[in-house]
Amino acid sequence: GRSELLVRQGLCKIVYRQGRCNIVLLAVAALALSVAGAGAAGAAGAQAGRPSSASSSSALSDSRSQRLLRQSRTAGLQLRGGEPEPVTMAAVTKAGGGTLYLVGLGLGDEKDITVAGLEVVKRCKAVYLEAYTSILGVEKSSLETFYGRGVDLMDREAVEQECDAMLEMAKTEEVAFLVVGDVYGATTHTDIAVRARDLGVRVKVIHNASIMNACGACGLQLYNFGQTVSICFFTETWRPDSFIDKVLFNKRAGLHTLCLLDIKVKEQSEENMARGRRVYEPPRYMTVNQSLEQILEVLEKREDARDCLSPDTLAVGLARVGQETQCIASGPIKLLKDFDFGGPLHSMIIPGDTHFLETEMLRTFHVVGDALASEGESCSAHAAPAAVAPAATVGAIPAGQATTTPAAKGARSTEEEVMAAMEEAVAKGETIAELGVRVLNESDPDVKAKMTLRLRLLWKDGKIAAPPAGSQKPARLQSEPARPDWVRLVDARTLKQGSKVAFVHALCHSESYAVDLMWDIIARYTHENLPREFYDDWTKVAADEARHYSLWRKRLQELGSDYGHLTAHDSLWESADETSHGLLPRLAVVHMVHEARGLDVADAGLARFQKGNPPDEISSAILEANVKDEVTHVGAAVKWFKHICERDATPNPELVFHENVRKYFRGALKPPFNDALRLQAGMTPEWYLPLVEASTAEDGEGPGPSKSRLPPKEDEVVVEEEEEGEMEAGAVDDFFDALNA
């Protein structure tokens, strides 16, 4: 007893003076206690190579000594001869009259327990709730009401020092030990399983959700996560930065890092611990904000981290995951640290390289700042970017005629000026139509995309007004949008491109024009007495197109090319120009013919990417996601076409559509049609099949899903078949017909 007291006091003094307790010191203390308790008989037995009854009795009776030994063993220290036995299922399920059930409760409320877990809780002799490695979203009383029985609370001290009684009971009775989240989300619970094994207690585990898998709620895919780290509260004397090493390791490997944030429940201050006073500090739960502040502090002194981490690095904060008040937000560290996540518990993620679907999911939640505009940045992204050489593909701009890219022109300062001017215009009260003209008059497609995404957020927040009903179109609206001089346009009839890079370039080009088309419909028809909902729909569509453009441009760069490295055709604005006088013709031709045609040929585009060796899964995934958006875009056009017909008391909107298409669309609609996607958009066959009959009669075809091709339209792109993984020329032509819109 005296030896134990001295060691305890010594440890407390070390903790008090150094601010931390090294696991080696714990091991030394455990050995000291064991040796002091064993006595001469234990030493003699050890020398003889056989166990001593005195030694065994003393060790078993000294629970604190055993606990320290187990902690040191868990840390990987070999304090006794031989390797520790592995914790196998066979070892954990030794025969006995009772059972210890380790039951995960999930993350939400009392109803998150599994059916199997609830059955166990209802029949057990005793039920204990561990209440310090995590907290549930409800009080203990809610659990007791739902379970129909009492629950005993076990804090850190009880779990670590007094659970022997629980294990002893489990030798003959059924006992449930409840854990928030999943059972093996904390090493404490593994330690209990090992202790039960050593005592011959049968252990059964009932798993549940924990933050380790529920963090996928933010959209970051679980198989892209690396090592998990814990971030503890900094103190005046202890400010560890070792966790950042794992973050850097993950980041350099392109992996996400889940950061578990410190919890302090029934903790003693260092002074009270050293003085032996059982006085406890109030509970503390680290917030996302505190963790980011600590990371910024670490970055100030860790120069080796600056190639991967900076105040502009994207971070994701999660609060109360699995509960009704769950909160998820993402943004650069310097801005996210000021976001209000509300009450505990919090977790934080530092993403690595992000797939575009992960980025799209993050946009589902709160987005602080514009960090997602550069989603997926790698460690090298903080260094000066290397120039991307033009890909050697058919249709590349000849040597000596290469145009200047935005980076070469020093567009960054221009972008800042444009964005600042736009923010000032918002503050002055410009309408969404007037702001849309600013986007149309900006030539850089990257800046257009950023302006679009920013305006959509401001619009959703109610900071931008719709134009007054019946107002004139903005004065600065031109007949055509400004376009970049570093993308060389040629006659569509002379464009011959068939490689995968050329195909992606064409998609990128069409999406850049789609951004302009959406802002043009917002700005050009303000005289139509349109409700705010009209502008809400089309700003969303514009934001979708801006993201599509950004994704395709990033994909081009991943393929070793870039937007502007190949020539592009000049016919994308023709239909918009020919329907600029009326909203019904614009909706009919641009959105319900051309954009709907994109739904019909989506399968051909996917086949193009899948035909390669190996298949291009990334491009396929981008296209699949974009097509889902395009369905809603066509749906918006159908919705507002019907609205205008109803407003103007014009019967039979389908017939009005037919009239506009025959008058303003060159050529006729061609099967096959993707009837399923069109139906999702609200276009039943009555809308489009009558427009097929006249043209197919001339070719001897019916209106069904024929694959025969009509003679090419005047502005149709001719695509040559190329080597290695190219799809048939007809299928390429089908897809480029839609791009010509």
DADA-V672802 format. One record per run of one state. SS is the DSSP state (~ for helix, > for strand, _ for the rest). FROM is the first residue (numbers start at 1). TO is the last residue. Records with the same first field share a line. If there is no record, write none. Layout:
SS: FROM-TO + FROM-TO
//
This chain:
_: 1-1 + 19-22 + 48-52 + 62-62 + 75-88 + 93-98 + 105-105 + 107-109 + 113-114 + 124-125 + 131-139 + 148-151 + 155-155 + 162-163 + 171-173 + 180-180 + 182-182 + 186-186 + 199-201 + 207-210 + 219-221 + 226-228 + 232-242 + 253-255 + 262-262 + 265-269 + 276-283 + 286-287 + 302-302 + 306-313 + 320-326 + 337-345 + 351-355 + 363-365 + 369-370 + 375-378 + 383-395 + 397-410 + 429-431 + 441-444 + 461-488 + 491-491 + 495-499 + 525-525 + 529-531 + 559-565 + 567-567 + 570-573 + 579-582 + 601-601 + 611-616 + 648-652 + 665-674 + 681-684 + 689-689 + 700-728 + 740-741
~: 2-18 + 23-47 + 53-61 + 63-74 + 89-92 + 110-112 + 115-123 + 140-147 + 156-161 + 164-170 + 183-185 + 187-198 + 211-218 + 222-224 + 243-252 + 270-275 + 288-301 + 303-305 + 333-336 + 356-362 + 371-374 + 379-382 + 411-428 + 432-440 + 445-460 + 492-494 + 500-524 + 526-528 + 532-558 + 574-578 + 583-600 + 602-610 + 617-647 + 653-664 + 675-680 + 685-688 + 690-699 + 729-739
>: 99-104 + 106-106 + 126-130 + 152-154 + 174-179 + 181-181 + 202-206 + 225-225 + 229-231 + 256-261 + 263-264 + 284-285 + 314-319 + 327-332 + 346-350 + 366-368 + 396-396 + 489-490 + 566-566 + 568-569
//
